[in-house]
Amino acid sequence: MKKLWIDGQSAPSREGGVRRIVNPATLEIVDEVVEATAADARFAAGRAAAAQPGWWAVPAVERARLLHEVAHAMRQDRVELADLLTREGGKPRIENLDEVEWCAACFDYYGELARHSYGNSVPPVAPHQVNFTIKEPLGVVAAIVPFNYPLLLLVWKIAPALAAGNSVVIKPSELTPLATLRFAQQGLAHLPAGVVNVVTGTGPAVGEALVDDPHVQCIAFTGSTAVGTRIAERAARHLKRVNLELGGIDPFIVFEDADLDVAVPGVAWARFLNSGQVCTSAKRIFVVQSIAGEFIERFVEHTRTLRVGNGMDPDTDMGPLISQTAIERVEAQVQRSLGEGARLLTGGARLPEAGPGWFYAPTVLTEVTPSQTVVCEEVFGPVASIQVVRDADEAIAAAARSEYGLGANIYTKNLEWAMRAMSAIKAGTFWVNDPLTDNDAAPFGGMRKSGMGRELGEEGLDAFREPKHVHIDFVPERKPYWHPYRNRRGELP
């Protein structure tokens, strides 16, 4: 059984239980972890608080070196981490090998940024004065991470948090904690004790305790809009900083000039990546009428070529959904949409031939309308919902109608259409002809109900620090505007 990671070492729980981690492809037990309690979370937060001042005191060049060592350790352990991610989460192994490399690259980026980003010089308002800002860490950051990208969405939080001088307490998803524990032991153990801590358990037990703990100054969360809203409400009682990356019902427009040899597999990848369990996946696909027939025909044909199976098989394109609850939810959403008038072109059922796990066929729905379930709710599964629109104007207007705003994609060579869509659609990231590609140096996050705050880029670093203005007058002197005001009567109008 895997223990917690607190104060730089494996640690037992304080009266916690045991949770079995199930392989969603085989339904076999991968390992067991501690089911931690609120007391464990509070203890970890206390150790993080004790370690944070010392970590902030480490010179930036040394802190950068230590972050680069994290990247090196991840690359050295890439195969083991990817295998563990595949067995506990189900994603194809090739995707998990990519995930580990993306994590290492993120640590390298923030290792460099930590060396030069500290504050700014500000022009003074009077002679013999100097003004500047320094950016200081918030303190202890609680990183609450989902199952779908257990390491990547963790690293997007803790790499900038550590670079800024914070300590962290990590609560991984109770479904996928194993790779996080291994990462802590293999990739983060060289950091000072208490700087990084991992507490495994549920949201009600561990997550809520971290949100409420007085040692925690910031909660960085990725997950559903409903849970993120509750976290924001609890954090507001204590005026804590929150950084929320929440759900999305992202649009993807295929304009009439799109190259279908690129657009068909591109849209399919943007929807079926990680079995559709991606917050930025293309959940509302709009295709202009003049090319819709050919696009849909080719899209269905391409979808039927995708191989569904165990992620450890190198020929697998799509693994299982994460749990029984997840597959039942997707089944219910598809059935409701069919009852609402959607048309099923392929898929729409479980795939027992793929294995004993929670496999669901990649699914294509057409005749979808804006009021149907698959458009109004986030479908966290491999369901492509295609809406045919009259022209570019209708496509842009339809894509822009949403309470969410995480990401948006388009395929076009027409600069006018691209710029009009970019201007009209509220989205934290807007991809043109290259779906779902991220850049460590550029900010990532949502608008509207898709979240608040940003990860990645310098904006991601600023999410975990606050500015202090320093004002120096190097010629101490009595100011003419001090008391007594009677000396200033001549200035009155």
N, C-alpha and C positions, 0 to 999 in steps of 0.2 A: 504493500500500500504506500502511495506517495503522500508524504507529509507536507505541511505548509512550509513556506520559505520566509522566515522572519529573522531580522538582525544578522543577515549574512550566513544563515545555516538552516538546515531542515529542522522543523519544529513540530511537536505534537499539538493537537488541539486541546483546548480547555473544555472538556466535556462534549466535544463534537462527535458526530457519527461517521458513517462510511457511505460513500456513493460509488456505485459501479459505473464505469464508463463503457458504453456499448458501441461497437463498430456498426454504423448504420448500414453497411453493405452486407455484413455476414450475421449480424445480431449476436456476435460473440463478445465476451467480456474482454476488453483490452487491458484494463487495470482498475485499481481502486484508488480513490483519493479521500482525503478527510472532508467530511461535511462540516465545515467550520460554523462557529457560533458568533453572535454579536460580540461576545467577550474576546474572541480571537481577533476580530476586526479592530476592536478598540486597542488591544495590546499592540498590534502591528502599527496602528496609527501613532501610538505613543513612541514606539521605537523609531519610526520615521521622523517624528518631530525632534527627537533627541539627536539624530544623525544629521539633520538638514543644515544647521549652522556650520558644521565642519565641512560639509560638502560645498557650501557656498564659498567658504574660505579657500578652497583649492584654487590655485591660479588657473586662469582660463586656458592657458596653453597646456597645462597638465590635465585639466578636465577634458580638453579636446583629445589628447592622447588616449585617455581611458575610453572615450567613446569610439575612437577608431579601433581600439582593441576589442570592443564589443562586436563591431562589424567583422573583424578578422575571425573572432571566435564563431560567429554565426556561419561564416563561409566554411570554416573547418568542420562544422557540425551539420552542414547543409543536408546531407543524405539522411542522417538519423532524424533530424527535425522534420523533413519532408515525409518520411515514412510514418512518423507518429501523427503528423497532421492528417495524413490520408486515412489512417486506421481509426482515428477518433472522429474525424469530420466528414469523410467520404469523398472529398474533392479528388479528381484525378491527380496522380502523383506529380505529373509534369507541371500542373498548376501550383502545387505546393513547393516544388523546387523553385519556381519563379517567385513565389511569395517570400521564401527565405532570402533570396537575392535582393528583392525589393527592400526588405527590412534592413539588410546590411548596408545597402546604398543610402538609406535614410539616415542611419547612424553616422555614416561618413559625411553626409551633407551637414548634419547638425554639429558634428565635430568641428568642421571648418567654420560654420557660422558662429559657434560659441567663442571662437578666437577673436572675432573682429566686431561683433555687434554688442555694444555696451550702452550707448547713449549718444547724445548730440551736443554740439556747442551751439549756444544761442546768443545772438547779438545783444549786448547790454543796453539798458535804457539811460545810462548816465556815465560820466567819466569814471575812470579807475575802478571799474566793476567787471566781473567775469560771471557769466551764467552758463550752466551746462546741465544736462540731465544724465542720470544713470538709471539703468533698468534693473530692478532687483527682483529676486524670485518671490513667489507668493508664499511658499512654505511647503506644506505637504499637499500633494495632488493625489486624489483617488481616481484611478483609471478603471472604468467599468466597461468591459469589452464583450462583444457578441460572439457567436459561434462561427460565423461564416468565413471570417478571416482572422483567426485567433491571434496570430502574431502581427500581421500587417497593421490592423487597426489598433493593436496595442502599441506598436513601435511609433506610429504616427502621434501618439500621445506622450509616451515616456521619453522618446529621443529629444524632442524640444524641451520637455519639462526638466530633464536632467541637464541638458545643455544650459538652461537658464539658472541652474543652481537649486532646483527643488529636489526633494525626496519624494518617493512615490509608494503608494500601496495599490496593488493590482488585484482586482476581482475578475478573473476570467469567467467565461460562460461555464455554468455547471455541466454543460454538455461536452465541452472541449477544453479541459484544463491541463491536459498532459503535456502538450508541447510548450505551454507557458512555464510550467514547472521545470521542464528540462532546460529551457532557455535561461531561466534564472540561475540554475545550478551550473550550466556549462558556459553561458555567455555573459553573465552579470556578476559572477561570484568574486571577480577581482575588484569590484567597486567597494568602497568602505561599507562596513556592516551597517545595516539599517537604511541605507540609501534606497534600496529596492526591496520590496516585500511582496509576497504573493499569498493571498488568503482565498482558498477555494470554498465555494458554497453558493447559496441561492441569493437572489435579490432581496427577499424579505428579511433574511437573517444577516447577511454580510453587507449587501449593497446599502440597505437603509441605515445600518449602523455606521458605515463610512460617511454617508451623506450627513448624518446628524453629529458625527464626532467633532468636538471642539478643536482638535488638532488639525483637521482637514480644512484647508482654505479654498480648495478648488476641486470640482468634480468634472472630470472629462468622461463623457458617456457617448457610446454609439449604440443605438437600438431603436425601438419603436417610438413614434411620436407620443403615444399615450404614456409610456413609462418616462420618457424625457420630460413631459409636462409635469408629472408628479415629482420628479427630482428637482425641477426648477422651483416648484412651489415650496418644497421642504427646504431647499437651499436658501430661498429668499427670506425665510424666517431668521436666518443667521447672517444674512447679507454675504453669502459665499459666492465666489465666482463659479459660473458654470460654462462649459463648452459642450454643446449638444449637437451631435451629428445624427439626424433622425431619418425617418422614412421618406420615401419618394415614390411618385407615380410618374416616372420620367417619360417625356415624349421622344420619339424618333421620327423625323420627317424624311421621306424619300421623295425628292422633287423629280419632276418629269425628265430632267436632263441627267439623272444619275446613271452611272455605269453599273448595270445590273450584275455584271460579273464580279464587281466589288461589293455592291450594296447588299445583295442577297446573303452571302456568307457573313458580311459585316454585321448586318442587323441580327442574323441568327446568333452569332457569337455574343453580341451585346445583350441578347435576351436569355440565352441558354447557358452562358458562363456560370459555373458552379451550380448547375441545375436551377438557374433562375434565382438563386438565393444571394442576390447582390442588390444593395440599396440603390445603386445607380443604373441598374439594368433597364432595358427599353421596355417599359410596361404599357405604353400607349404608342402604337406604330401607325403613322399616317402615311398613306401612299396616294399620290395624285392619280386621278382616274385614268388619264391617258396611258399610264404604264401599269396600272393596278393588276390587270388580268395576267400579264406576263410575269410580273413580280410575284404574285401569289402562287402561281403555278410552279415557278422555279423555287420559291421559298419552301413550299410543301415538299417538293422533291428533295431539296437539300436537307430539310429537317429529318426526313425518313432515312437519310444516310448516317445520321449520328448514332454512334455506338454507346449504349447505356450498359454500365456494369460496374464491377469492383474497380475502384480507383487505382489499385495496385497493378492492374492489367495495363500495360503500356498502350494498348489499342483502344482504351476507353476514352470517349469524349465527354461523357456525362455520368456522374456518380449518382448516389441516392440522395433523397432528402434527409434531413438531419434526424428526424424522429417520427414516431407514429403520429404524434399530434400534428406535426407539420404536414404530413401527407394527407391526413384527414381534412385539414383546413383547406388545402389546395383542391382536393376532390369536391368539397362542398362549394367552393367558390365557382368552379367550373360548372357544376350542376345547376347552380342558381343562374348563371349567365345563359346556359342553354335554355333554361326555362323562361328567361327574359327575351329570347329571340336570337341569341348568337348561333352561328352555324359551325359545327365541328368538322374540320377538314382532315385532321390526323391526330392521333394520340388520344388523350382524354381518359386514360385508364392506367392502372398499375401494370408493372411488367414483372410478373413472377418468374418468367424465364431468365431474367437478368440476375436472379439470386434471391436469397431469403429476406433481403433487406427492404428498405423503404424506397423502392424504385418506382418512378412515375414517368410515363412516356412523354417526350417532348411534344407539346400540343400546339396546334394552330387553330385559332378561332377567327372567323370573319363575320360580316354583317353585325359587327359590334357597334353599339351606340353609346353616347356619353353617359347615359344613366345606368348602364349595366354594371354588375358587381365587379367584373374584371377591370373596369375603368375607374370606378369610385373607390375601390379598396386596393391596397398594395397586395399583390399576389406574389408571395415569396416561393415561387416554384416555376417550372419550365413551361409557362403558358404564354404564347405570343398572341396578342389581341390586335388584329389589323382592322383599321378604319379607312375606308376609301373616301377621299375628299375631292371636291370638284377641281380645284386649282391651287396655286401657291398661296393666294390670299386666304382661302378657307383653311388650308393646312396650318398656316401660321396662327390664325385666330383660334383654331381648335387646340393647337398645342399650347397656346398661352393660357387657356382656361383651366386653371388648377389652383387649389389651395396650397400646393406644395411647390418646391423649387430647388431640388437638389442638383439635378443635371439635365442636360438636353443635348440631343444629337441631331445632325442633319447630314444628308448626302446631296451635294449640288456642286456644280462648277460655276454657278451664276452668283457673282459677287453681290448683286443687289438683293437677291433672295436671302443670301446668307446674312447680310448685314441687317436686313429688315427682321429676320427671325431672331437674330441675336439681340436686337433692341427690344422686341416685343415680349420675348419669353423670359420670365423671371427664373433664373437658375444660377446656382453657385459656380457651376462649370458648364461651359457651352462648347461642345465638340463639333468641329466641321471636318467631315471626311475621315475621321480617325477615332472611332468610338472608344470611350472608357479609358483613354490613355492618361496616366497621371504624371506629374512632374514634381519631384521633391521641392523644387525651388518656387513653386506656384501654390497659392492657397487653395484649399479644398474645404467645402462646407455648403450648407444649404440656406435658402431664403424661405420666408413664410413659415409654414408648418414643418419644413424640413430641417429646422435647427437654427442655432445661433452660435456665433464664433467660427473660427477657422482653424484647420489643421494644415500642416506643411507650409513651406515658405517662411519668410520672416514674420508674416502674420501669425503663423503657428507658434513661433517662438514667443511673440508678444502675448499670446494667449495665456502664458504661464509666468508672466512677470509684469511689474507695474513701475511706472516712471517716478523718479524722485527729482525734483528741481533743486539744484544747488545754486545759491546766490552768494557771491563773494564781493565785498568791497574791500580792496586792499589798502585803502587810505581811510582808517576810522576817523569820522568827523561828525560833529553835531549837525543834524539836518534842519534847514530853515522851516520845514513844514511841520515840525514837532510842536507840542505844547510849549508855551502858552499861545493861544490863537490871537490874543490881543496884539501880539507883535506883527500880525498880518492884516490889520485893519485897512491898511492902504490898498490891499488887493481887492477889497470888496467893491462891487459895482455900485 
